Amino acid sequence: MATIENVVVLGASPDRERYSNKAMQMLAGYGHRVIPVSPVYTAIDGKPVLPDLGAVDVPVDTLTLYLSPKRLLPIAGDIVRLRPKRVIFNPGTETPELQAALTAAGIAWEEACTLVMLRSGQF
């Protein structure tokens, strides 16, 4: 049995066609505790959505990113302060400045797809 993780989905969306929503569904299906974060929504599928990373009050095993680099850069400090065990840069979220900040802070990161990682047992 895989270890249950606290997984923050940054850029959560109620739109079932969005990859962030697909990731939330699949992560929950694999038994992980999903913590959606978005300043736009208060709930997705009846699950409360946190407005920002500062509202996360549990240790974070994985932070999976679904925001563009231009939206990630202003909150890079918040991401580092969250101190997740690892950060996944899903396709299109790659941000060299944030990756450098994570490396400097000793936070593991990788460029990968959360959905593929789950399906292939690499999560």
C-alpha positions in Angstrom: 0.0 0.0 0.0 1.3 3.4 -0.9 1.9 6.0 1.8 -0.9 8.5 2.2 0.4 12.0 1.6 -0.8 15.5 2.3 -0.8 17.0 -1.3 -1.4 20.6 -2.0 -2.8 21.4 -5.4 -1.9 25.0 -6.2 -4.2 26.4 -8.9 -7.2 24.1 -8.1 -10.2 24.4 -10.4 -13.7 23.0 -10.4 -13.5 22.6 -14.2 -13.3 18.8 -14.8 -11.4 19.5 -18.0 -8.5 21.2 -16.2 -5.5 19.1 -15.3 -5.6 20.5 -11.7 -9.1 19.0 -11.3 -8.1 15.7 -12.8 -5.1 15.6 -10.4 -7.3 16.3 -7.4 -9.7 13.4 -8.4 -6.8 11.0 -9.1 -4.9 11.9 -6.0 -8.0 11.3 -3.9 -8.6 8.1 -5.7 -5.2 6.9 -4.7 -6.0 7.7 -1.1 -4.0 10.9 -0.7 -5.3 13.9 1.4 -5.9 16.6 -1.2 -5.6 20.2 -0.1 -6.9 22.5 -2.9 -5.6 26.1 -3.0 -7.0 28.9 -5.1 -8.0 32.5 -4.4 -10.9 32.2 -6.8 -13.0 29.3 -5.3 -14.2 28.5 -1.8 -15.2 24.9 -2.5 -14.7 22.3 -5.2 -17.0 19.3 -5.2 -18.0 20.1 -1.7 -14.4 20.2 -0.5 -13.2 23.5 1.1 -10.6 25.4 -0.9 -7.9 27.4 0.8 -7.4 31.0 -0.4 -3.5 30.9 -0.3 -0.6 28.8 0.8 -0.5 30.7 4.1 -3.8 29.0 5.1 -2.2 25.5 4.8 -1.9 24.3 8.4 -0.6 20.8 8.0 2.8 19.4 6.9 2.9 19.1 3.1 4.4 16.1 1.5 3.9 17.2 -2.0 3.0 20.6 -3.6 1.9 20.1 -7.2 1.8 23.2 -9.3 -0.9 24.2 -11.8 -0.1 28.0 -12.2 1.9 29.7 -14.9 5.4 30.9 -14.1 4.2 34.6 -14.1 1.7 33.7 -11.4 4.2 31.5 -9.4 7.1 34.1 -9.2 5.2 36.5 -7.0 4.5 33.7 -4.5 7.9 32.0 -4.6 8.6 33.1 -1.0 5.2 31.6 0.2 6.2 28.3 -1.5 9.6 28.2 0.2 8.0 29.1 3.5 5.5 26.2 3.1 8.5 23.8 3.2 6.9 21.0 1.3 9.0 17.8 1.1 8.8 18.1 -2.7 7.4 20.3 -5.5 6.1 19.0 -8.8 6.3 21.4 -11.7 3.6 20.1 -14.1 4.1 20.8 -17.8 3.9 24.6 -18.4 4.7 25.6 -14.8 8.5 25.3 -15.1 10.0 28.4 -13.3 13.9 28.5 -13.2 13.9 31.2 -10.5 11.6 29.3 -8.2 13.5 26.1 -8.9 16.7 27.8 -7.8 15.0 29.2 -4.7 13.8 25.7 -3.8 17.2 24.2 -4.4 18.8 26.9 -2.2 16.2 26.1 0.6 16.9 22.3 0.3 13.5 21.5 -1.0 13.3 18.7 -3.6 11.6 19.5 -6.9 11.0 17.8 -10.2 9.6 18.6 -13.6 6.9 15.9 -14.1 3.2 15.3 -14.6 1.3 14.3 -11.4 -1.2 12.3 -13.4 1.6 10.3 -15.2 3.4 9.8 -11.9 0.3 8.4 -10.2 -0.6 6.1 -13.1 3.0 4.7 -13.4 3.6 4.2 -9.6 6.2 7.0 -9.5 4.3 9.3 -7.2 
